[in-house]
Each structure stands twice: as structure tokens, then as C-alpha cells.
Amino acid sequence: MRAARVHEFGGVDVIVIEEVARPQPGNDDVLIRVGAAGVGPWDGWIRAGKSALPQPLPLTLGSDLAGIIEAVGPAVSEFALGDAVFGVTNPRFVGAYVDYAVASAGMIAKKPAWLDDVEAASLPVIAVTAWQALFDQAKLRRGQSVLIHGAAGNVGAYAVQLARRAGLKITATASARDIEHVRELGADRVIPRDEPFEELVHDVDAVIDLVGGETQARSFQVLRAGGRLISAVSQPDQAEAERYGVEAAFFLVNVTTAALTEIAAMLDTGELVTNIGAVLPFADVRLAHEMLEGMRPHPGRKIVLKIGA
């Protein structure tokens, strides 16, 4: 089968498509004939050797995927041959840019019948990240307020939709070209990212940081006492958090069957819409990573590789 692999960490040119043996699922795994695989910033970090997780070489890139189950491990009872599924490969977030991928049974779910593989593969990591940032990490409740940075991006678009569904008061930051789109997703107010948001001083219960850097550093002052700054990008300054009397944390997403099933249910009821920017053939995997790196125009939304029929 084909696999997009790296034998050394580096730039886009280290990605090679090569023939490898079709794998077999382990005890708690399934083998998926991949229809599509999502491409996310973390794939670029892994390729470049900047992952927060150990990544032994050589490795196959990719984590988000959707397809059909071809085989199940001996301990797997919740899935069967022929099930259409979507989810993530494994806790290392590798192994999805292939014709046949092994995935942990605890990190996939059954795909809504009406959702195609491209749409389904665009969802897992980013939609679950948005859910966990808002509710597991920030612990937001109906009626509370949130500031979402990078609201038109991969995670941000789902964070806005999920916050709207939960009855939160939503302020968002986005580029000028995306302001109307973010409003349509459900934000009550959108501040252009090149304009100051500090006028919200002590006015929000939580900040969801999907940008990092200076934006993250400036965000402490908008939180109410006891508020939470949650980042999916980088570790916030704990000294600043203490100075402002707030909590601050960086987290890595934990994709589970239960979380994906919840996301699937929201898609079924129309409470979530997908956010796809570019669909490329498997052969253009380097092009996809050039988009990630800003070497080619980036669609601003999710990039997906169409792999199987």
C-alpha cells in the first residue's frame, strides 16, 4: 500500500510516498481502508521534529481519518467489518496518510451515514479540541462569556459553534476577511485581529487561545478574577496567571469514541457544520504541507487529502 512517510525530520521535502506492507490490527485496534485523511498543523510539527510527543523514525504522517473497517483486533467488539468510521489513529497522532491505517478502537466512532469521508476526516482532532477547551478545560456553563482567539481557524470555527449551542456569550477575534463568517457561525461580537481587545478588561469568564504569542500574553487582563485561559497552542505564563488571579493551562486533546459520538450527534441535528478549505489528492501531500507552512496560499480552513474511492 501507499504511505506518506518521513525518514528524517525537516521541511516539506522530507515527505516521501512509498510502498509499504499493509499492517495488521493489534488486539484493541481496527484496520481502516482510508477514504480521506485530514491535514493539521500538528502534522507539520511532527514532520519537523517539533512534536510534544516522542516520535521515533521512520514514521507515517497523519492522524485524522475516515473510511471503512477492513479488519478488527481480537478484543474489539463495538465495531465490525464494513462499518463506516471516522476518528484518529493513535495517541501519537501518526499513521493516517495511507491506503490502510491501523487505529485504536477507542479513538474512532461510527460515521453519520450522510457525511462523506472528506467531511468526516476534517473533524476529529479539531472538533474534539474545541469541545474539550470550552467544557472540560475552561468548564464554561450557559450564560457565561468567552473570548475565542483565531475564531475562523480550524479549531476556532468549531469552538464558536459549540459555544453558541451551549448558550455562551461569545466574543471572537479574526482577520477582517473572516469577520462575517465568524458572525454567521454564532459569535455575538467579532474584533478584527489587528485591533485591541483589551477593552474587555475583566469582562470574560474564559479565553480560548488558538493563536499564542503576544495575543496570549495580552489576554490575561480581560479575564475576571478566577477566570481561565486555556491554550491549545503553548503553555501560558503561570506567573502572569497568579498575578491576575486566574488559572491558565495548555492541553493536548484526548480524542475518544464518546467525544466523537457526541460530535456526530451534533452534526446529525445540524448544530455543527464542517469547515473545509482545500481537498487534495494523495499525490499532493507535499502541497498540503506547503499550505501549512505558508509556502502556498492557505485556504484558512481544514485541508483534507482524498485517498480512497
C-alpha positions in Angstrom: 0.0 0.0 0.0 1.0 3.7 -0.3 2.2 5.6 2.7 3.4 9.2 3.1 6.4 8.8 5.3 9.4 10.7 6.8 12.8 9.1 7.5 14.2 12.3 9.0 12.7 15.4 10.5 12.7 18.5 8.4 10.9 20.6 5.8 8.3 19.6 3.3 10.8 17.8 1.1 11.4 15.1 3.6 7.9 13.6 2.8 8.1 10.6 0.5 5.3 8.4 -0.8 6.5 4.9 -0.8 5.1 1.3 -0.9 5.0 -0.4 2.5 3.4 -3.7 3.7 -0.3 -3.5 4.7 -0.4 -3.6 8.5 -2.5 -5.9 10.7 -4.5 -4.5 13.7 -3.4 -5.2 17.2 -5.6 -6.6 20.0 -7.5 -3.3 20.6 -7.2 -1.9 17.1 -9.1 -1.9 13.8 -7.7 -1.7 10.2 -9.4 1.0 8.2 -9.4 1.4 4.4 -8.8 5.1 4.3 -11.1 7.3 2.3 -9.7 10.6 3.4 -7.2 12.0 5.9 -7.2 15.4 7.5 -4.1 17.6 7.4 -3.5 19.7 10.5 -0.7 21.9 12.0 0.3 19.1 14.3 1.2 17.0 11.2 3.7 19.8 10.3 5.1 19.9 13.8 5.6 16.1 13.8 7.3 16.3 10.3 9.6 19.0 11.5 10.6 17.2 14.7 8.7 19.7 17.0 6.1 17.4 18.4 5.4 17.5 22.1 5.3 13.6 22.0 8.2 11.2 21.3 8.1 10.3 17.6 10.5 7.5 16.6 11.6 7.5 12.9 10.7 6.5 10.3 7.1 7.4 10.7 3.9 7.8 8.6 2.3 11.2 8.9 -1.4 11.9 9.7 -3.9 11.3 12.4 -7.4 12.4 11.3 -9.1 9.9 9.0 -12.4 8.4 7.7 -13.0 5.1 5.9 -14.3 1.6 6.1 -13.2 -1.1 8.6 -11.4 -4.0 6.9 -10.4 -6.0 10.0 -10.8 -5.9 13.8 -8.5 -6.9 16.6 -9.5 -9.8 18.9 -10.6 -7.6 21.7 -12.7 -5.2 19.6 -16.5 -5.8 19.9 -18.0 -2.4 19.3 -17.1 -2.3 15.6 -17.5 -4.8 12.7 -16.2 -5.3 9.2 -17.7 -2.8 6.8 -18.5 -0.2 9.4 -18.0 3.4 8.1 -16.0 5.2 10.8 -14.1 8.4 11.5 -11.6 9.4 14.2 -7.9 9.4 15.0 -5.2 6.7 14.5 -3.5 6.7 17.9 -2.2 8.8 20.8 1.0 9.7 18.8 -1.1 11.3 16.0 0.7 9.4 13.2 -0.2 6.8 10.6 -3.2 8.2 8.6 -1.7 9.2 5.3 -2.0 5.7 3.9 -4.3 3.4 2.0 -4.9 1.2 5.1 -4.5 2.6 8.6 -4.4 0.9 12.0 -6.4 2.9 14.5 -7.1 2.4 18.2 -10.8 1.3 18.6 -11.1 3.8 21.5 -10.3 6.7 19.2 -12.8 6.2 16.4 -16.6 6.3 16.1 -19.3 5.4 13.6 -19.7 8.0 10.9 -23.0 9.6 10.2 -24.4 7.9 7.0 -24.9 11.2 5.2 -21.4 12.5 5.9 -18.8 11.8 3.2 -15.2 10.7 4.1 -13.7 14.1 3.3 -16.1 16.0 5.6 -15.7 13.3 8.3 -11.8 13.3 8.1 -11.8 17.1 8.6 -13.4 16.8 12.0 -11.8 14.6 14.7 -8.9 16.5 16.3 -10.2 20.0 15.8 -13.8 19.5 16.8 -12.9 17.5 19.9 -10.2 20.1 20.8 -12.8 22.8 20.6 -15.2 20.8 22.8 -12.6 20.0 25.4 -11.2 23.5 25.5 -14.6 25.0 26.3 -16.1 22.5 28.6 -13.5 20.1 30.0 -10.8 22.7 30.4 -12.5 26.1 30.8 -15.6 24.4 32.4 -17.9 27.0 30.9 -21.6 27.0 31.6 -24.7 28.5 30.0 -24.7 32.3 30.3 -21.0 32.7 30.9 -18.7 34.7 28.5 -15.8 33.6 26.4 -13.2 35.2 24.2 -12.1 32.9 21.3 -8.9 33.9 19.5 -8.4 32.7 16.0 -12.2 32.0 15.6 -12.1 31.4 11.9 -9.4 28.8 12.1 -9.7 25.0 12.2 -10.4 24.7 16.0 -11.9 28.2 16.3 -14.8 27.6 13.9 -16.0 24.7 16.0 -15.4 26.5 19.2 -17.7 29.3 18.1 -20.4 26.9 17.0 -20.2 24.8 20.2 -20.2 27.9 22.4 -23.3 29.2 20.6 -25.0 25.8 21.1 -24.1 25.9 24.9 -25.7 29.4 25.3 -22.4 31.3 26.0 -21.8 35.0 25.3 -19.2 34.9 22.5 -16.6 37.5 21.6 -14.1 36.4 18.9 -11.1 37.7 17.1 -10.5 37.0 13.5 -8.9 38.6 10.4 -11.0 41.3 8.6 -11.9 38.9 5.7 -13.4 36.4 8.1 -15.5 38.6 10.3 -18.8 38.0 8.6 -18.1 34.2 8.5 -17.4 34.1 12.3 -20.6 36.1 12.9 -22.5 33.5 10.8 -21.0 30.7 12.9 -22.6 32.3 16.0 -20.3 34.9 17.6 -22.0 37.8 19.2 -19.1 40.2 18.6 -16.1 39.9 16.3 -13.0 42.1 16.9 -10.5 42.4 13.9 -7.3 40.7 15.0 -5.2 43.8 14.3 -7.4 45.9 16.7 -7.0 45.8 20.5 -9.3 43.6 22.5 -8.2 44.9 25.9 -11.3 47.0 26.3 -12.9 43.7 27.5 -10.8 44.2 30.7 -12.0 41.8 33.5 -15.1 41.1 31.3 -14.9 37.4 30.3 -15.0 34.1 32.2 -12.6 32.3 29.8 -10.2 32.9 27.0 -9.7 30.1 24.4 -6.3 30.8 22.9 -5.7 29.3 19.5 -3.1 31.9 18.4 -0.4 32.0 21.2 2.4 34.6 21.4 1.6 38.2 22.1 -2.1 37.6 21.8 -2.0 35.0 24.6 0.2 37.3 26.8 -2.3 40.2 26.4 -5.3 38.0 27.2 -4.8 37.7 31.0 -6.1 41.2 31.6 -9.5 40.5 30.0 -10.3 37.7 32.4 -12.5 38.1 35.5 -10.9 37.1 38.8 -10.9 33.3 38.9 -11.3 33.0 35.1 -9.4 30.6 32.9 -7.1 31.0 30.0 -7.0 27.7 28.0 -4.4 27.3 25.2 -4.2 24.6 22.6 -1.0 26.3 21.2 1.5 26.9 24.0 2.0 26.9 27.8 0.7 30.2 29.3 2.9 32.1 31.8 2.0 30.8 35.2 3.5 33.9 37.0 1.1 36.2 35.0 -1.8 33.9 35.8 -1.0 34.2 39.5 -0.6 38.0 39.2 -4.1 38.3 37.7 -5.7 35.8 40.0 -6.7 33.5 37.2 -6.0 29.9 36.0 -4.0 29.2 32.8 -3.3 25.9 31.1 -2.1 24.3 27.9 -3.7 21.0 27.0 -3.4 18.2 24.4 -6.6 16.9 23.0 -7.8 13.4 24.1 -9.9 12.0 21.2 -12.3 9.3 22.4 -15.1 7.3 20.9 -17.5 9.1 23.3 -16.4 12.6 22.2 -16.6 11.7 18.6 -20.1 10.2 19.0 -21.2 13.4 20.7 -19.8 15.4 17.7 -21.6 13.0 15.2 -24.9 13.6 17.0 -24.5 17.4 16.7 -23.7 17.0 13.0 -26.9 14.9 12.6 -29.0 17.6 14.2 -27.4 20.4 12.2 -25.9 22.1 15.2 -22.4 21.8 13.6 -21.3 22.5 10.1 -17.9 21.4 8.7 -15.2 23.9 7.8 -13.2 22.5 4.8 -10.8 24.8 2.8 -9.0 22.5 0.4 -9.4 18.9 -0.8 -6.2 17.5 -2.5 -5.3 14.1 -4.0 -2.9 11.9 -2.0 -0.2 12.6 -4.5 -0.3 16.3 -3.4 0.7 15.6 0.2 3.7 17.9 -0.1 1.5 20.6 -1.5 -0.8 20.2 1.6 2.2 20.7 3.9 3.4 23.7 1.8 0.0 25.2 2.6 0.5 24.5 6.3 3.9 26.3 6.1 2.6 29.3 4.3 4.7 28.4 1.2 1.5 28.2 -0.9 -1.8 30.1 -0.4 -3.6 28.6 2.6 -7.4 28.2 2.4 -7.7 29.2 6.1 -9.9 26.2 6.8 -9.2 22.5 7.0 -7.0 20.7 4.4 -8.0 17.2 3.6 -6.3 14.5 1.4 -8.7 12.3 -0.6 -7.1 8.9 -0.6 -9.5 6.1 -1.4 -12.6 5.8 -3.6 
